[in-house]
Amino acid sequence: MSEPTSRQPAIRVTLLPRDTNSQGTIFGGVILAYIDQAGAIEARLHGAERVVTVAMEKVVFHEPVRVGDLVSFYGGLVRIGRTSITVQVVVEAAPPRPGATPRKVTEAEITYVNVDAAGRPVPIARPGAKPGVTPSRRRRRLTR
């Protein structure tokens, strides 16, 4: 995932004492829940409408997050399939003071499947694509 210089986080939160574990740092499950939400937001930016989480892979906790840290969740596209989409979420945290340097604390790769109201997989809409024309149909048309 390439990171633009003027990027915007999908989610930005300040974590509170209720989010701590027995070590006094933020519980990993809280971070995972926000990662899942940020990833779903990124998936929607790329044409997915209703997604369910299929896999969360390559989750790496680099550093602990502390109470009061301003935590930012940045999403980026990894790949789009016919009904699935994989995104990467990078999490940065910084103390809540002016000029504080954010540090990478966690990163993960999440795969979602685009589903209809009944929970069945449906193709992901692509900008400029014709409705009902899947990528494989488009390739067959081009090779004829």
C-alpha positions, 0 to 999 in steps of 0.5 A: 500500500502506498501512502500519500503525503496528505492522507486522511484517516478512515477513523480517528479516536482517543482511547479511554481508561475503559479500553485498557487491559490488565497491563494498563495499555489499550486492549488489543481487541479494541484496536482490532474492532476499530481496524475492522471498521476502518477496513470496511470504510475503505472497502466501501470507497472502492465500490463494495456496498455491504461487506462481511469480514472473511479474514483478518490476516497479518495483524502485527502489534508493533507498540502498545497504545496508551490511554489518551493517545490519539489513534488514527486508522488509515486504509489502503486497497490491496486488491479487488476480486469479483466479490471480495476486496482486501485492504490494509489498515495501518494504525498510528498513535500519538500523545495528545499534544501539539507537534507529537510525532505519530508512531506506527502501532499496528497493521493488518490486512483484512478481506471482506466479501460484498453481500446482498441483503440475504448475505449472499456474495454479489459482485463489487461495483467498479467505477465505469463498469456496466451493470451485470458485466463481470470482469471475466465476461469483459475479458472474453469480449476483449479476446474475441 
